[in-house]
Amino acid sequence: MSRARQPPLVTGISPKEGAAWTKVTIRGENLGTGSTDLIGLSICGHNCLLTAEWMSASKIVCRVGPAKDDKGEIIVTTKSGGLGTSTVSFKLLRPERIGILDQSAVWVDEMNYYDMRTDRNKGISPLSLRPSNPLGIEIDKYGPGASDRSCCIMHPVQNMELTFPGMSGDFTSENFSATWYLIENHSGTSFEQLKIAASNLKKQATKKNEGSLAYVKGGLSTFFEAQDALAAIHQRLESDGTERVEGSMTQRLENILNRASDTADTLFQEVLGRKDKADSTRSALNVLQRFKFLFNLPLNIERNIQKGDYDVVINDYEKAKSLFGNTEVPVFKKVYAEVETRIGALRSLLLEKLLQTPSTLHDQKRYIRYLSDLHAPGDPAWQCIYAQHKWILQLMQNCRDEFISVGVGALDLEGDTRSSALGRLGHTASLKRGGSLRTPRPSTWRFETPQQVQFVEKLSDVVIGQLPNFWKLWISYVNGSLFSETGEKSGQVEKSKKNARQRQNDFKKMIEELTSRLVKLIRGALLSATLPQNELSLYGGWENKTELTGPWLTQIIHTVRGCHDALSALEIPNDLLQVIQDLLLDLRVHCLMVTLLHTTEDVKRLAEKEDWIVDNEGITSLPSQFEQCMVQMLQSLKEPLEIKPGEMNVRKSSNPIYSCYCSSQVFINCLEQLSTKTDGDINTSHSIAVDLSSPDRFTRVQEDFSPTSEQRLLIILSNCQYLERHTFLNLANHFEKHGFTGTEKITRVSVDAVRGLDRKLFDAYIERRADPIAGSLEPGIYAGYFDWRDCQTPTGVRNYLKEALVNIIAVHAEVFTVSKDLVPRVLSKIVESVADEMCRLMQCVSSFSKNGALQVHTVTHNRYRAFHS
């Protein structure tokens, strides 16, 4: 029957060179089907079959013997494939011979080392090996005690020790248990494979015996020489017949042997000492290698601290603490003490960073977690809260001191690149506002805005920028979210919650102190009268600053409300924010009173702004300025009168409608004062003028024409009519748009007051213009001793009537120049006055001649035609 397999082929050997007895691994193809199939193995011409261990069809392990050739092929011979070939070669190194006392750099392979001093009575061959797989079959692939991946059953060492007490699964041990070894390595191996394993054991035993026999054969001459020497010694002793007598052969032999032993010990003492030293060094290296984590830990801690990798430091420290925290080994205790020193320095560094200001909430939580994981003494979280509280108080006080000491020019309010805290609030959903609380600033804002307004806004920025993080840090401290999983396992979370419960009152006092400081600083700047006398030096100092008007106070109220809303959005209890509500109430009342007072003063000063320039309707800018003052007042009152949740209604303390009535009365008095001023009291730098857009009037008034007292009366009458017909109605609409009710009565009273002034001024003007015309009639009629009973036939209108008509026409021109709407009213009254005077004069005539009657008829007819024309 022909062979079914190809001849063996060696394709690789590792290492490719070495001294005799070097362990090599041969790889190739068709290297046999098993250890029984391998019948020959030679390297460089030396038979290595005795040390060969078949691993698989592609791998054989053996040791190279003392071959004669320095380089040669590797030839494998199998039953199934016959004599093989090789594509590689092995180079045999010839080491220099050294004496037994010469040092060597060769490291002894101790895997198969046997102490000949303890095993010298055992028959051990120098070719004996300690195979890793003595059965020669494949060990279970998926771990001990498993036949496949789905049924992997682990056999812990503890269970095996309980099952086989005093035994071991190590086949090199004196207490070796075959059952233990089979359960541990071949519990899933089939019976057929176990039969193959038994066959392999028998072959290995045969090889071992053959090896021992070969060893004996190789040293047979030595045995014979030793036997001959022992026999000669025995014969001499028998012929001598003495036993340890001084000078006897036995005694001399014993002395020689003792000296030989001492000499041998002396010769090998240095060698053994070096070996012991090498063993100690090797043991020390093994310890360093095994525990290099601990020995390198101090340096690694220092490096990681410099890089900021605190998490790595904490993890390494926890690992070292669990392994060496309770060690009794001196060297370990020394190194661990150094580790503790470095960790103590890290605790101090982290605590210093934690208490530094300013810092972000993220960094604060991170450092607290680090200190907790490092088991820092005390309560770092509370220390951070306390430090932040003091820092915020100092920031608020510094804000006030900057404005008091250096003024606005040195304050970098606009140079801050951070967005305003109030501006950020405009975008938060909690405040529910559509835009920023601040309007865009012009480039000159910092120099136009009063310092008190800038101070309140900057102070609010400080509070809104810092207090939310301060509050969130406390909430994290309460719920225990400052700590990592390590802290949770070590009970840090429960300890933190317990400490938080004990310190709730302390933190409440901190919040109260912060809000109280905020309120006192704002009161010192705006409402210093509401502060106790002993606190004015700390929070006051604003006496030399500009007094604020209503619009600026309105902006401050808006800012403080935004601050309150931001703190309310953090769910801070309302009782802690009540002081801010009280401040808002006082600010709203103060703003209301200041706005009304300033409005009244502004209305009083309107008389000084009268320029007597009229428009097409004969109206000056005075009514519109009055209306503008009132509208600005309403706009300034919108913020303080608005009632937010939790705020009180301030309309009861001051009624804006009544203030509007008072302002109206003040304005009416101003008009009356303007009407009574003499020409010397009037600023003639402004000439009366009309609207240039009216070409039909432009030519009627000279550019250098100054208003007379009568013209001023007409202008004021025109303004009064505009007030009655437009201004007061417009103001009523403005009040209704701003939510004020009950304006009808105020409007009616104001209109009545204007009408009263109108009548008074109208009568004054008629008196000034009508009386001279009526007074000139009687002298004109009786000029030249005119007699109604004896007069000539009339040939035309007399001069006195012409003069009266000219005067009336002049009044018409004067009134028409100011306001054509006044012409009918004024002329009808003047004509009426003239007609009444004529009637009185005619009634005084006792009789008329025929010519006199004709003269009266002519006068009456021409006067009627002139007046109606």
SEVEXKE-808716 format. One record per residue (C-alpha): residue in three letters; x, y, z. Coordinates in steps of 0.2 Angstrom, whole numbers, padded with zeros to 4 digits, always signed. Example, Ala and Ser with C-alpha at 12.3 -4.5 7.8 and 13.67 -1.06 7.14 Angstrom:
! residues 2
ALA+0062-0022+0039
SER+0068-0005+0036
! end
This chain:
! residues 869
MET+0000+0000+0000
SER+0007+0017-0005
ARG+0009+0031+0007
ALA-0005+0044+0007
ARG+0006+0058+0014
GLN+0019+0069+0006
PRO+0037+0068+0013
PRO+0041+0081+0028
LEU+0046+0098+0023
VAL+0055+0110+0035
THR+0052+0128+0031
GLY+0058+0137+0047
ILE+0067+0135+0063
SER+0068+0147+0078
PRO+0081+0152+0083
LYS+0092+0150+0068
GLU+0108+0148+0078
GLY+0113+0144+0095
ALA+0125+0133+0106
ALA+0122+0115+0110
TRP+0107+0111+0120
THR+0098+0126+0113
LYS+0079+0124+0113
VAL+0072+0126+0095
THR+0055+0126+0087
ILE+0054+0118+0070
ARG+0040+0123+0058
GLY+0035+0115+0041
GLU+0023+0104+0032
ASN+0019+0085+0035
LEU+0029+0084+0050
GLY+0019+0068+0056
THR+0002+0063+0062
GLY+0008+0061+0080
SER+0022+0057+0091
THR+0022+0039+0086
ASP+0023+0044+0068
LEU+0040+0054+0071
ILE+0054+0041+0069
GLY+0069+0052+0065
LEU+0075+0070+0068
SER+0093+0077+0065
ILE+0100+0094+0066
CYS+0117+0098+0058
GLY+0119+0079+0057
HIS+0116+0075+0076
ASN+0101+0064+0081
CYS+0089+0075+0091
LEU+0075+0062+0092
LEU+0078+0059+0110
THR+0073+0077+0115
ALA+0060+0080+0101
GLU+0042+0084+0106
TRP+0029+0083+0093
MET+0017+0097+0094
SER+0007+0096+0078
ALA+0009+0092+0059
SER+0018+0109+0057
LYS+0027+0111+0073
ILE+0041+0101+0083
VAL+0050+0107+0098
CYS+0068+0099+0103
ARG+0085+0103+0109
VAL+0100+0104+0098
GLY+0114+0091+0102
PRO+0133+0093+0101
ALA+0134+0090+0083
LYS+0150+0089+0073
ASP+0145+0101+0059
ASP+0144+0119+0063
LYS+0130+0121+0050
GLY+0118+0109+0043
GLU+0100+0105+0038
ILE+0085+0100+0048
ILE+0079+0083+0042
VAL+0063+0075+0049
THR+0058+0057+0045
THR+0041+0050+0048
LYS+0032+0033+0045
SER+0019+0041+0035
GLY+0030+0052+0024
GLY+0047+0045+0025
LEU+0063+0055+0024
GLY+0060+0073+0022
THR+0069+0089+0016
SER+0073+0106+0022
THR+0073+0124+0015
VAL+0082+0131+0030
SER+0098+0127+0040
PHE+0104+0129+0058
LYS+0121+0136+0063
LEU+0129+0128+0079
LEU+0139+0140+0089
ARG+0154+0134+0098
PRO+0156+0143+0114
GLU+0173+0146+0122
ARG+0178+0134+0136
ILE+0178+0142+0152
GLY+0183+0136+0169
ILE+0172+0132+0183
LEU+0176+0148+0192
ASP+0176+0160+0177
GLN+0161+0172+0175
SER+0149+0170+0161
ALA+0137+0181+0153
VAL+0125+0167+0149
TRP+0109+0168+0158
VAL+0104+0150+0164
ASP+0087+0144+0158
GLU+0079+0138+0174
MET+0064+0131+0166
ASN+0071+0114+0167
TYR+0084+0117+0181
TYR+0087+0103+0194
ASP+0097+0106+0209
MET+0109+0092+0208
ARG+0113+0094+0227
THR+0096+0089+0232
ASP+0092+0077+0217
ARG+0109+0069+0216
ASN+0102+0052+0221
LYS+0089+0052+0207
GLY+0092+0045+0190
ILE+0089+0061+0180
SER+0095+0063+0163
PRO+0102+0080+0157
LEU+0091+0078+0142
SER+0075+0077+0153
LEU+0062+0091+0149
ARG+0047+0097+0158
PRO+0034+0097+0144
SER+0020+0109+0144
ASN+0008+0096+0137
PRO+0013+0079+0144
LEU-0002+0070+0136
GLY+0002+0076+0119
ILE-0016+0080+0114
GLU-0024+0096+0112
ILE-0030+0105+0128
ASP-0048+0111+0129
LYS-0049+0127+0119
TYR-0062+0137+0129
GLY-0054+0136+0146
PRO-0053+0122+0159
GLY-0067+0111+0161
ALA-0076+0115+0145
SER-0080+0105+0130
ASP-0086+0119+0119
ARG-0091+0137+0121
SER-0109+0134+0125
CYS-0106+0123+0140
CYS-0090+0131+0148
ILE-0089+0126+0166
MET-0076+0134+0176
HIS-0067+0124+0190
PRO-0060+0137+0203
VAL-0044+0132+0212
GLN-0053+0133+0228
ASN-0066+0120+0223
MET-0052+0109+0217
GLU-0042+0110+0233
LEU-0058+0106+0243
THR-0061+0091+0232
PHE-0043+0085+0232
PRO-0035+0091+0249
GLY-0016+0091+0250
MET-0015+0087+0231
SER-0010+0097+0216
GLY-0014+0098+0197
ASP+0005+0102+0193
PHE+0012+0086+0186
THR+0030+0092+0193
SER+0024+0092+0210
GLU+0027+0078+0223
ASN+0008+0078+0227
PHE+0003+0077+0209
SER-0015+0071+0206
ALA-0019+0065+0189
THR-0038+0066+0192
TRP-0036+0085+0196
TYR-0025+0087+0180
LEU-0038+0079+0169
ILE-0053+0088+0176
GLU-0043+0105+0175
ASN-0037+0102+0157
HIS-0046+0088+0148
SER-0064+0087+0156
GLY-0071+0089+0138
THR-0059+0078+0129
SER-0066+0062+0121
PHE-0062+0045+0126
GLU-0052+0041+0110
GLN-0041+0056+0113
LEU-0038+0050+0131
LYS-0032+0033+0124
ILE-0020+0042+0112
ALA-0014+0052+0127
ALA-0011+0036+0137
SER-0001+0029+0122
ASN+0009+0045+0122
LEU+0014+0043+0140
LYS+0020+0026+0138
LYS+0031+0032+0123
GLN+0038+0046+0134
ALA+0042+0034+0148
THR+0051+0022+0136
LYS+0061+0037+0129
LYS+0066+0042+0147
ASN+0072+0025+0151
GLU+0082+0025+0135
GLY+0089+0042+0139
SER+0094+0036+0156
LEU+0102+0020+0148
ALA+0111+0031+0135
TYR+0117+0042+0149
VAL+0124+0027+0158
LYS+0132+0020+0142
GLY+0140+0037+0139
GLY+0149+0038+0156
LEU+0153+0019+0157
SER+0172+0022+0158
THR+0170+0034+0172
PHE+0159+0022+0182
PHE+0173+0008+0179
GLU+0187+0020+0185
ALA+0177+0025+0200
GLN+0173+0007+0204
ASP+0192+0002+0202
ALA+0197+0016+0213
LEU+0184+0011+0226
ALA+0190-0007+0225
ALA+0208-0002+0228
ILE+0204+0008+0242
HIS+0194-0006+0250
GLN+0208-0018+0248
ARG+0221-0006+0256
LEU+0209-0004+0270
GLU+0207-0022+0273
SER+0226-0025+0272
ASP+0229-0011+0284
GLY+0216-0017+0297
THR+0215-0001+0306
GLU+0200+0010+0310
ARG+0203+0029+0312
VAL+0220+0027+0322
GLU+0231+0042+0321
GLY+0242+0040+0306
SER+0232+0026+0299
MET+0227+0026+0281
THR+0209+0028+0286
GLN+0213+0044+0295
ARG+0224+0050+0282
LEU+0210+0047+0269
GLU+0197+0056+0279
ASN+0209+0071+0281
ILE+0212+0071+0263
LEU+0193+0071+0259
ASN+0190+0084+0272
ARG+0203+0095+0264
ALA+0196+0092+0247
SER+0179+0097+0253
ASP+0185+0113+0261
THR+0195+0117+0245
ALA+0180+0114+0235
ASP+0169+0125+0246
THR+0182+0138+0245
LEU+0184+0137+0227
PHE+0165+0138+0224
GLN+0161+0150+0238
GLU+0164+0165+0227
VAL+0154+0157+0213
LEU+0139+0153+0225
GLY+0140+0170+0232
ARG+0138+0178+0215
LYS+0124+0166+0211
ASP+0116+0171+0228
LYS+0118+0190+0223
ALA+0111+0187+0206
ASP+0096+0178+0214
SER+0094+0193+0225
THR+0095+0205+0211
ARG+0083+0194+0201
SER+0071+0194+0215
ALA+0073+0213+0217
LEU+0070+0216+0199
ASN+0055+0204+0200
VAL+0048+0214+0214
LEU+0051+0231+0205
GLN+0043+0224+0190
ARG+0028+0217+0199
PHE+0026+0232+0210
LYS+0032+0246+0198
PHE+0015+0254+0199
LEU+0018+0259+0217
PHE+0037+0263+0215
ASN+0033+0275+0200
LEU+0017+0282+0208
PRO+0025+0297+0217
LEU+0033+0303+0201
ASN+0017+0300+0191
ILE+0007+0309+0203
GLU+0019+0324+0202
ARG+0018+0324+0183
ASN-0001+0322+0182
ILE-0003+0336+0194
GLN+0007+0347+0183
LYS-0003+0342+0168
GLY-0019+0344+0177
ASP-0025+0326+0175
TYR-0032+0325+0193
ASP-0044+0311+0188
VAL-0029+0300+0184
VAL-0020+0304+0201
ILE-0036+0300+0210
ASN-0038+0283+0202
ASP-0020+0279+0205
TYR-0021+0284+0223
GLU-0037+0274+0226
LYS-0029+0259+0218
ALA-0013+0261+0229
LYS-0023+0264+0244
SER-0033+0248+0242
LEU-0017+0237+0238
PHE-0004+0245+0250
GLY-0015+0255+0263
ASN-0012+0242+0277
THR+0004+0235+0271
GLU+0017+0230+0284
VAL+0032+0228+0271
PRO+0044+0242+0276
VAL+0049+0247+0258
PHE+0030+0248+0253
LYS+0026+0258+0269
LYS+0040+0270+0264
VAL+0034+0273+0246
TYR+0016+0274+0252
ALA+0020+0287+0264
GLU+0028+0297+0250
VAL+0012+0295+0240
GLU+0002+0301+0255
THR+0013+0317+0256
ARG+0010+0320+0237
ILE-0008+0318+0239
GLY-0009+0330+0254
ALA+0000+0343+0244
LEU-0013+0340+0230
ARG-0027+0342+0243
SER-0020+0359+0248
LEU-0018+0364+0229
LEU-0036+0359+0225
LEU-0043+0368+0240
GLU-0033+0384+0235
LYS-0040+0383+0218
LEU-0058+0380+0225
LEU-0057+0395+0235
GLN-0050+0406+0222
THR-0062+0420+0215
PRO-0068+0422+0202
SER-0072+0404+0196
THR-0085+0395+0186
LEU-0098+0384+0193
HIS-0091+0369+0183
ASP-0074+0372+0191
GLN-0081+0373+0208
LYS-0090+0357+0206
ARG-0075+0348+0199
TYR-0063+0353+0213
ILE-0076+0348+0226
ARG-0078+0331+0218
TYR-0059+0329+0218
LEU-0057+0334+0236
SER-0071+0322+0241
ASP-0063+0308+0231
LEU-0047+0312+0240
HIS-0055+0311+0257
ALA-0050+0329+0261
PRO-0053+0334+0279
GLY-0068+0346+0283
ASP-0081+0351+0271
PRO-0074+0358+0255
ALA-0091+0362+0248
TRP-0097+0373+0262
GLN-0080+0381+0262
CYS-0083+0386+0244
ILE-0100+0392+0247
TYR-0094+0403+0262
ALA-0080+0410+0251
GLN-0091+0414+0237
HIS-0103+0423+0249
LYS-0089+0434+0255
TRP-0083+0437+0238
ILE-0100+0443+0231
LEU-0102+0455+0246
GLN-0085+0462+0242
LEU-0090+0464+0224
MET-0105+0474+0228
GLN-0096+0485+0240
ASN-0082+0488+0228
CYS-0095+0493+0214
ARG-0101+0507+0226
ASP-0084+0512+0231
GLU-0078+0514+0213
PHE-0093+0526+0209
ILE-0090+0536+0224
SER-0072+0538+0223
VAL-0067+0539+0205
GLY-0083+0544+0196
VAL-0089+0538+0179
GLY-0074+0543+0169
ALA-0063+0529+0177
LEU-0076+0516+0176
ASP-0074+0503+0162
LEU-0093+0500+0160
GLU-0093+0499+0141
GLY-0076+0490+0139
ASP-0082+0474+0147
THR-0083+0461+0134
ARG-0095+0450+0144
SER-0113+0452+0139
SER-0123+0462+0152
ALA-0132+0450+0164
LEU-0148+0460+0162
GLY-0146+0458+0143
ARG-0145+0439+0146
LEU-0161+0440+0156
GLY-0170+0446+0141
HIS-0167+0430+0132
THR-0172+0418+0146
ALA-0188+0409+0146
SER-0191+0411+0164
LEU-0193+0430+0162
LYS-0204+0428+0147
ARG-0198+0444+0139
GLY-0197+0447+0121
GLY-0180+0457+0121
SER-0166+0463+0131
LEU-0170+0474+0147
ARG-0158+0487+0140
THR-0160+0497+0125
PRO-0145+0499+0113
ARG-0133+0513+0120
PRO-0127+0527+0110
SER-0108+0530+0110
THR-0110+0545+0122
TRP-0121+0534+0134
ARG-0108+0533+0148
PHE-0106+0552+0148
GLU-0124+0556+0148
THR-0131+0543+0160
PRO-0131+0548+0178
GLN-0119+0539+0189
GLN-0133+0532+0200
VAL-0141+0524+0185
GLN-0125+0516+0179
PHE-0121+0511+0197
VAL-0138+0502+0199
GLU-0136+0493+0182
LYS-0118+0487+0186
LEU-0123+0482+0204
SER-0138+0472+0196
ASP-0125+0464+0184
VAL-0115+0458+0198
VAL-0129+0451+0207
ILE-0137+0442+0192
GLY-0120+0436+0186
GLN-0115+0428+0203
LEU-0130+0424+0213
PRO-0137+0411+0202
ASN-0121+0401+0202
PHE-0120+0403+0221
TRP-0138+0397+0223
LYS-0135+0382+0211
LEU-0120+0377+0220
TRP-0130+0376+0236
ILE-0144+0366+0227
SER-0130+0354+0221
TYR-0123+0353+0239
VAL-0141+0349+0246
ASN-0145+0335+0234
GLY-0127+0327+0234
SER-0124+0329+0215
LEU-0107+0337+0219
PHE-0099+0319+0222
SER-0094+0305+0210
GLU-0098+0287+0211
THR-0084+0285+0223
GLY-0091+0297+0235
GLU-0108+0289+0234
LYS-0100+0272+0239
SER-0090+0280+0253
GLY-0105+0289+0260
GLN-0100+0306+0255
VAL-0117+0310+0248
GLU-0127+0306+0264
LYS-0114+0315+0274
SER-0116+0330+0263
LYS-0135+0330+0264
LYS-0134+0329+0283
ASN-0122+0344+0283
ALA-0134+0353+0271
ARG-0149+0351+0283
GLN-0139+0357+0298
ARG-0133+0373+0288
GLN-0149+0378+0280
ASN-0152+0392+0292
ASP-0134+0398+0289
PHE-0136+0398+0270
LYS-0153+0407+0272
LYS-0144+0421+0282
MET-0131+0422+0268
ILE-0145+0425+0255
GLU-0153+0438+0266
GLU-0137+0447+0269
LEU-0134+0447+0250
THR-0151+0454+0246
SER-0151+0466+0260
ARG-0134+0473+0254
LEU-0141+0475+0237
VAL-0156+0485+0244
LYS-0146+0495+0255
LEU-0133+0500+0242
ILE-0148+0506+0230
ARG-0156+0515+0244
GLY-0140+0524+0248
ALA-0139+0530+0230
LEU-0157+0534+0228
LEU-0167+0534+0244
SER-0154+0539+0257
ALA-0167+0546+0269
THR-0174+0528+0271
LEU-0158+0522+0279
PRO-0153+0523+0297
GLN-0140+0537+0301
ASN-0127+0524+0306
GLU-0127+0516+0289
LEU-0126+0532+0278
SER-0107+0532+0279
LEU-0106+0514+0272
TYR-0120+0515+0259
GLY-0122+0533+0256
GLY-0111+0547+0249
TRP-0121+0551+0234
GLU-0126+0569+0240
ASN-0115+0578+0226
LYS-0122+0568+0212
THR-0135+0574+0200
GLU-0153+0572+0205
LEU-0163+0560+0195
THR-0178+0564+0184
GLY-0193+0552+0181
PRO-0186+0544+0165
TRP-0170+0539+0174
LEU-0180+0532+0189
THR-0191+0523+0178
GLN-0175+0514+0170
ILE-0169+0510+0188
ILE-0186+0502+0192
HIS-0185+0492+0176
THR-0167+0486+0181
VAL-0172+0481+0199
ARG-0187+0472+0193
GLY-0176+0462+0181
CYS-0165+0458+0195
HIS-0180+0452+0205
ASP-0187+0442+0191
ALA-0170+0433+0188
LEU-0169+0428+0207
SER-0187+0423+0207
ALA-0183+0412+0192
LEU-0170+0402+0202
GLU-0185+0397+0214
ILE-0177+0407+0228
PRO-0191+0408+0242
ASN-0201+0424+0241
ASP-0198+0428+0259
LEU-0179+0430+0255
LEU-0184+0442+0241
GLN-0196+0453+0251
VAL-0184+0466+0254
ILE-0182+0469+0235
GLN-0201+0470+0234
ASP-0201+0483+0248
LEU-0187+0493+0238
LEU-0197+0492+0222
LEU-0212+0499+0231
ASP-0202+0514+0238
LEU-0194+0517+0221
ARG-0211+0517+0212
VAL-0218+0530+0225
HIS-0203+0540+0224
CYS-0203+0540+0205
LEU-0221+0544+0205
MET-0219+0559+0216
VAL-0203+0565+0207
THR-0211+0564+0190
LEU-0226+0574+0195
LEU-0216+0587+0203
HIS-0204+0589+0188
THR-0219+0589+0177
THR-0227+0604+0186
GLU-0210+0613+0186
ASP-0208+0610+0168
VAL-0226+0617+0164
LYS-0221+0632+0174
ARG-0206+0635+0164
LEU-0216+0634+0148
ALA-0220+0653+0149
GLU-0201+0656+0147
LYS-0201+0646+0131
GLU-0215+0656+0122
ASP-0208+0663+0106
TRP-0224+0670+0099
ILE-0222+0661+0082
VAL-0239+0656+0076
ASP-0243+0643+0063
ASN-0257+0644+0050
GLU-0270+0642+0063
GLY-0263+0655+0074
ILE-0256+0643+0087
THR-0239+0644+0095
SER-0229+0629+0101
LEU-0235+0631+0119
PRO-0250+0620+0118
SER-0240+0606+0110
GLN-0226+0608+0122
PHE-0239+0607+0136
GLU-0246+0591+0128
GLN-0228+0584+0126
CYS-0224+0587+0144
MET-0240+0578+0150
VAL-0237+0563+0138
GLN-0219+0561+0144
MET-0226+0561+0162
LEU-0238+0547+0157
GLN-0223+0537+0149
SER-0213+0540+0164
LEU-0227+0534+0175
LYS-0230+0518+0165
GLU-0216+0508+0174
PRO-0220+0513+0192
LEU-0238+0512+0190
GLU-0237+0494+0182
ILE-0242+0481+0195
LYS-0231+0465+0194
PRO-0236+0449+0203
GLY-0233+0452+0222
GLU-0232+0471+0221
MET-0244+0484+0228
ASN-0254+0497+0219
VAL-0246+0514+0221
ARG-0260+0524+0213
LYS-0268+0526+0230
SER-0253+0536+0237
SER-0254+0548+0222
ASN-0267+0551+0209
PRO-0260+0555+0192
ILE-0276+0562+0186
TYR-0277+0575+0199
SER-0259+0579+0196
CYS-0264+0581+0177
TYR-0278+0593+0183
CYS-0265+0603+0193
SER-0253+0604+0179
SER-0267+0610+0168
GLN-0271+0624+0180
VAL-0253+0629+0181
PHE-0252+0630+0162
ILE-0268+0641+0162
ASN-0260+0652+0175
CYS-0245+0653+0164
LEU-0256+0659+0149
GLU-0264+0672+0160
GLN-0247+0678+0166
LEU-0241+0680+0148
SER-0257+0690+0144
THR-0253+0702+0158
LYS-0235+0705+0154
THR-0230+0722+0148
ASP-0220+0726+0133
GLY-0205+0728+0143
ASP-0207+0710+0150
ILE-0207+0702+0133
ASN-0192+0696+0124
THR-0193+0705+0108
SER-0179+0695+0100
HIS-0192+0684+0093
SER-0203+0693+0080
ILE-0221+0687+0077
ALA-0221+0676+0061
VAL-0233+0665+0052
ASP-0231+0649+0043
LEU-0221+0651+0027
SER-0231+0638+0019
SER-0246+0650+0018
PRO-0242+0661+0004
ASP-0258+0671+0006
ARG-0252+0677+0023
PHE-0234+0679+0021
THR-0234+0697+0014
ARG-0246+0703+0028
VAL-0233+0703+0042
GLN-0217+0712+0042
GLU-0202+0701+0047
ASP-0196+0713+0061
PHE-0214+0715+0068
SER-0215+0713+0087
PRO-0231+0707+0095
THR-0240+0721+0105
SER-0250+0717+0120
GLU-0266+0716+0110
GLN-0258+0704+0098
ARG-0252+0693+0113
LEU-0270+0693+0119
LEU-0275+0687+0102
ILE-0262+0673+0101
ILE-0266+0667+0119
LEU-0285+0667+0114
SER-0280+0656+0099
ASN-0270+0645+0110
CYS-0285+0644+0123
GLN-0297+0638+0109
TYR-0284+0625+0103
LEU-0283+0619+0121
GLU-0302+0617+0123
ARG-0304+0609+0106
HIS-0289+0598+0104
THR-0276+0597+0118
PHE-0287+0592+0133
LEU-0296+0579+0122
ASN-0280+0572+0116
LEU-0274+0571+0134
ALA-0290+0562+0139
ASN-0286+0549+0125
HIS-0268+0547+0131
PHE-0274+0544+0149
GLU-0287+0531+0143
LYS-0273+0522+0133
HIS-0263+0521+0149
GLY-0277+0513+0159
PHE-0283+0529+0168
THR-0302+0531+0171
GLY-0312+0545+0177
THR-0304+0558+0165
GLU-0321+0566+0160
LYS-0322+0576+0175
ILE-0305+0582+0175
THR-0307+0587+0156
ARG-0323+0596+0160
VAL-0315+0606+0174
SER-0300+0610+0163
VAL-0311+0615+0149
ASP-0321+0627+0160
ALA-0305+0635+0167
VAL-0299+0638+0149
ARG-0316+0645+0144
GLY-0315+0657+0159
LEU-0298+0663+0154
ASP-0304+0664+0136
ARG-0318+0676+0141
LYS-0307+0686+0152
LEU-0294+0689+0138
PHE-0308+0692+0125
ASP-0316+0705+0135
ALA-0299+0713+0138
TYR-0295+0713+0120
ILE-0313+0720+0115
GLU-0311+0733+0128
ARG-0294+0739+0121
ARG-0300+0739+0103
ALA-0318+0744+0104
ASP-0318+0758+0117
PRO-0306+0769+0107
ILE-0317+0767+0091
ALA-0333+0770+0101
GLY-0325+0784+0110
SER-0321+0793+0094
LEU-0339+0794+0088
GLU-0346+0808+0098
PRO-0331+0820+0096
GLY-0332+0816+0077
ILE-0351+0819+0076
TYR-0350+0836+0084
ALA-0334+0842+0077
GLY-0336+0860+0070
TYR-0352+0863+0081
PHE-0362+0851+0071
ASP-0381+0853+0075
TRP-0394+0840+0069
ARG-0407+0853+0069
ASP-0398+0865+0058
CYS-0387+0856+0046
GLN-0384+0856+0027
THR-0390+0844+0015
PRO-0378+0828+0016
THR-0366+0826+0001
GLY-0357+0810+0008
VAL-0351+0801+0023
ARG-0343+0812+0036
ASN-0325+0809+0042
TYR-0329+0802+0059
LEU-0338+0788+0051
LYS-0323+0785+0039
GLU-0311+0785+0054
ALA-0322+0772+0063
LEU-0322+0761+0048
VAL-0303+0762+0046
ASN-0301+0758+0064
ILE-0312+0743+0062
ILE-0303+0737+0047
ALA-0286+0739+0056
VAL-0293+0727+0070
HIS-0299+0715+0056
ALA-0282+0715+0049
GLU-0274+0712+0066
VAL-0285+0698+0071
PHE-0284+0690+0053
THR-0265+0691+0054
VAL-0266+0680+0070
SER-0280+0669+0067
LYS-0294+0670+0055
ASP-0305+0659+0066
LEU-0306+0674+0078
VAL-0311+0687+0065
PRO-0330+0684+0066
ARG-0330+0683+0085
VAL-0320+0699+0087
LEU-0327+0710+0074
SER-0345+0706+0078
LYS-0341+0711+0096
ILE-0333+0727+0090
VAL-0347+0732+0078
GLU-0359+0728+0091
SER-0350+0740+0103
VAL-0349+0754+0089
ALA-0368+0751+0085
ASP-0372+0752+0103
GLU-0363+0769+0105
MET-0371+0776+0089
CYS-0388+0771+0096
ARG-0384+0780+0113
LEU-0378+0795+0104
MET-0394+0796+0093
GLN-0405+0794+0107
CYS-0397+0809+0115
VAL-0402+0820+0100
SER-0419+0829+0105
SER-0424+0833+0087
PHE-0419+0831+0069
SER-0421+0843+0055
LYS-0425+0836+0037
ASN-0406+0837+0033
GLY-0402+0830+0050
ALA-0413+0815+0047
LEU-0406+0812+0030
GLN-0389+0813+0037
VAL-0393+0800+0050
HIS-0401+0789+0036
THR-0385+0791+0026
VAL-0374+0786+0041
THR-0384+0771+0045
HIS-0385+0765+0028
ASN-0367+0767+0024
ARG-0362+0759+0040
TYR-0373+0744+0037
ARG-0365+0742+0020
ALA-0348+0744+0027
PHE-0350+0732+0041
HIS-0358+0718+0030
SER-0345+0720+0017
! end
